[in-house]
Amino acid sequence: GPRLVNLPNIITNLAQPEKMWVRIEGALIVEGENAEAMAGIVAEDIVAYLRTVSLDQIQGGSGYQYLREDLNERARVRGQGKVKELVLQSLILE
């Protein structure tokens, strides 16, 4: 059945402003084998995505919801159907 696999901590800068950093802690709900390897692949994809995002895009409640939906979709695509959901445990902007 599905299980929860922690993502490595994700720390990267945003596209705009370049000095803005984001830190995400999260987990994946995964079915199947090689879940730990899949978590690493998804984490790398999240870093690449966050480097294209501006602060204006993720501000406020609706911005957070769009970010969450985008990250979930990316996780499902990279997880080749084995990732059921990305669970955001924390999101810190600095």
C-alpha positions in Angstrom: 0.0 0.0 0.0 0.9 3.7 0.0 3.6 4.9 2.4 5.0 8.2 3.5 8.6 9.0 2.4 10.3 12.2 3.6 11.9 14.5 1.0 15.4 15.8 1.6 15.2 19.4 2.9 15.0 21.7 -0.1 16.8 25.0 0.1 17.2 27.3 -3.0 16.7 30.8 -4.2 13.8 32.2 -6.1 14.0 33.7 -9.6 12.8 37.1 -8.3 14.1 38.6 -6.1 17.3 36.7 -6.4 18.2 37.2 -2.8 15.0 35.6 -1.6 15.5 32.0 -0.3 12.9 29.3 0.2 13.1 26.2 2.3 10.6 23.4 2.0 10.2 20.3 4.1 7.8 17.7 2.8 7.0 14.1 2.2 5.6 12.0 -0.6 2.8 9.5 -0.4 4.2 6.8 -2.7 3.1 3.4 -3.9 5.6 0.8 -5.1 9.3 0.2 -4.7 12.3 2.6 -4.9 10.4 5.3 -3.0 13.6 6.8 -1.5 15.2 7.2 -4.9 12.0 8.7 -6.2 12.1 11.2 -3.4 15.5 12.4 -4.5 14.4 12.8 -8.1 11.3 14.7 -7.1 13.4 17.0 -4.8 15.7 17.9 -7.6 12.8 18.7 -9.8 11.3 20.9 -7.1 14.6 22.9 -6.8 14.6 23.4 -10.6 11.0 24.6 -10.5 11.5 27.0 -7.6 14.3 28.7 -9.3 11.8 29.8 -12.0 9.3 31.2 -9.5 9.0 34.8 -8.3 7.9 35.9 -4.9 4.8 37.6 -6.4 3.6 34.2 -7.7 3.5 32.5 -4.3 2.4 35.3 -2.0 -0.8 35.1 -0.2 -3.3 32.2 0.2 -4.0 31.8 -3.5 -0.3 31.9 -4.4 0.4 29.2 -1.8 -2.4 27.1 -3.2 -1.1 27.5 -6.8 2.4 26.5 -5.6 1.1 23.5 -3.8 -0.9 22.4 -6.9 2.1 22.9 -9.2 4.4 20.9 -6.9 1.9 18.1 -6.6 1.5 17.9 -10.4 5.3 17.9 -10.9 5.7 15.2 -8.2 3.1 13.0 -9.9 4.7 13.4 -13.3 8.3 12.7 -12.1 7.0 9.8 -10.0 5.6 8.1 -13.1 2.2 7.5 -11.4 3.7 6.1 -8.2 3.5 9.4 -6.3 0.0 10.0 -5.1 0.6 13.3 -3.3 3.2 15.7 -2.1 2.6 16.8 1.5 4.2 20.2 2.4 5.2 20.2 6.1 6.8 23.6 6.1 7.5 26.5 3.7 9.8 29.3 4.8 10.7 32.3 2.8 13.7 34.4 3.9 
